[in-house]
Amino acid sequence: MKKIFFPFLALLMLASCEKAVFSEETDGNEPKGNLIVNVFEIEHTPFSALTRTALEDVCIRLNFAVYQQDGTRVKQVNQQKGDTGFGMASFQLAEGNYQLVVVAHSSNGNPTMTDFKKIQFTNAIGYSDTFLYSCNVTIADETVEMNVSLDRIVSLCRFVLTDDYPEEVTQMKFYYTGGSGAFNATTGLGSVNSKQTVIFDITEDQKQFDLYTILHDLEGTIKLTVTALDANDNVFNEREFNVPLYRNQITWLSGAFFTGSGASSITIIGIDINTDWKGEHHLTF
C-alpha cells in the first residue's frame, strides 16, 4: 500500500503546485485587495469626480491585467459598460514587483492578454478606438491605490464615400495590411503584421466607415482594398489605396468610389487639429 500511496500523494502535491501558477481571469474584483486601480483620465480628458458616465462615453470595455516580471500573467479583471464599479479594479497580490496593464476599448469582446508583449484583438471581436496604461508596481506591506491615465495607441482611417450606392450594393468590405491588431503593452506599438478585415452592412445614408489599426511606429502606411459586394457576395466594384497613417491621428480618405475616375492615387489637401485626436489629415481619391 505504501508504494501506491506515496507516488499518488506526490502527484497530488505536484498538481497543487502547478495549479498555483495558473493565471486568473475574472469579471469581478477581489474584495479588500492590496492593489486598487482607478481609471481617472483617458487621453488627457479627466473624468469629473470619476463619473462612470464620462468613462462609458469613451469605451464599453476595460481590461486590467497584472503580470510577474518574467511576463507570466497573474490575474486579470474584465469589465463592461454598466457593470458596478466600472473603471475600478482591485487585486489581492503577494509582495513583489509586477507589471500592470490597463486597456480601454469598444470591441465586441476581450482581447487575448496572456502575453503583455502581444495583447491581441482579432477580426472576430473587431477593432475600435483603444487606450493603454502600463507601468511597474511594487506591492509591499501597505495597500497601493493608483489613479491612472490612458493614452490612445491606435490610428484611424476614416473612409468617406461622396457618391450614391448602386442598387445592387449591400455590403462594403475593407481589407488592410501594414498595421497590427496586437500591441506590446510596454511600447503601445504593433507587435504583429495583421491582415485586418471589416465588413459593413450598408444603408443608404451610411457613407462614413472607421478603420482602426495599431502602427509599428509613430507613422506608417496601410494597403487598403475596398470592395463593394452585392447580396450574393459578388464583387460589384473594388479599388486599392496606400493610406498614410499617424499614431493618435485621423486620416480622412474621401471621394467618389463608384462614379470616380477609378484612379487609386491620393492627395493631401489639408490638416486640421482637434482636441480629441492629436490631428487630422484630409485626403481625396
C-alpha positions, 0 to 999 in steps of 0.5 A, spaced: 500 500 500 505 504 501 508 504 494 501 506 491 500 511 496 506 515 496 507 516 488 499 518 488 500 523 494 506 526 490 502 527 484 497 530 488 502 535 491 505 536 484 498 538 481 497 543 487 503 546 485 502 547 478 495 549 479 498 555 483 501 558 477 495 558 473 493 565 471 486 568 473 481 571 469 475 574 472 469 579 471 469 581 478 474 584 483 477 581 489 474 584 495 479 588 500 485 587 495 492 590 496 492 593 489 486 598 487 486 601 480 482 607 478 481 609 471 481 617 472 483 620 465 483 617 458 487 621 453 488 627 457 480 628 458 479 627 466 473 624 468 469 629 473 469 626 480 470 619 476 463 619 473 462 612 470 458 616 465 464 620 462 468 613 462 462 609 458 462 615 453 469 613 451 469 605 451 464 599 453 470 595 455 476 595 460 481 590 461 486 590 467 491 585 467 497 584 472 503 580 470 510 577 474 516 580 471 518 574 467 511 576 463 507 570 466 500 573 467 497 573 474 490 575 474 486 579 470 479 583 471 474 584 465 469 589 465 463 592 461 459 598 460 454 598 466 457 593 470 458 596 478 464 599 479 466 600 472 473 603 471 475 600 478 479 594 479 482 591 485 487 585 486 489 581 492 497 580 490 503 577 494 509 582 495 513 583 489 514 587 483 509 586 477 507 589 471 500 592 470 496 593 464 490 597 463 486 597 456 480 601 454 476 599 448 469 598 444 470 591 441 465 586 441 469 582 446 476 581 450 482 581 447 487 575 448 492 578 454 496 572 456 502 575 453 503 583 455 508 583 449 502 581 444 495 583 447 491 581 441 484 583 438 482 579 432 477 580 426 472 576 430 471 581 436 473 587 431 477 593 432 475 600 435 478 606 438 483 603 444 487 606 450 493 603 454 496 604 461 502 600 463 507 601 468 511 597 474 508 596 481 511 594 487 506 591 492 509 591 499 506 591 506 501 597 505 495 597 500 497 601 493 491 605 490 493 608 483 489 613 479 491 612 472 491 615 465 490 612 458 493 614 452 490 612 445 495 607 441 491 606 435 490 610 428 484 611 424 482 611 417 476 614 416 473 612 409 468 617 406 464 615 400 461 622 396 457 618 391 450 614 391 450 606 392 448 602 386 442 598 387 445 592 387 450 594 393 449 591 400 455 590 403 462 594 403 468 590 405 475 593 407 481 589 407 488 592 410 495 590 411 501 594 414 498 595 421 497 590 427 491 588 431 496 586 437 500 591 441 506 590 446 503 593 452 510 596 454 511 600 447 503 601 445 506 599 438 504 593 433 507 587 435 504 583 429 503 584 421 495 583 421 491 582 415 485 586 418 478 585 415 471 589 416 465 588 413 459 593 413 452 592 412 450 598 408 444 603 408 443 608 404 445 614 408 451 610 411 457 613 407 462 614 413 466 607 415 472 607 421 478 603 420 482 602 426 489 599 426 495 599 431 502 602 427 509 599 428 511 606 429 509 613 430 507 613 422 506 608 417 502 606 411 496 601 410 494 597 403 487 598 403 482 594 398 475 596 398 470 592 395 463 593 394 459 586 394 452 585 392 447 580 396 450 574 393 457 576 395 459 578 388 464 583 387 460 589 384 466 594 384 473 594 388 479 599 388 486 599 392 489 605 396 496 606 400 493 610 406 498 614 410 497 613 417 499 617 424 499 614 431 493 618 435 491 621 428 485 621 423 486 620 416 480 622 412 480 618 405 474 621 401 471 621 394 467 618 389 468 610 389 463 608 384 462 614 379 470 616 380 475 616 375 477 609 378 484 612 379 487 609 386 492 615 387 491 620 393 492 627 395 493 631 401 489 637 401 489 639 408 490 638 416 486 640 421 487 639 429 482 637 434 482 636 441 480 629 441 485 626 436 492 629 436 490 631 428 487 630 422 489 629 415 484 630 409 485 626 403 481 625 396 481 619 391 
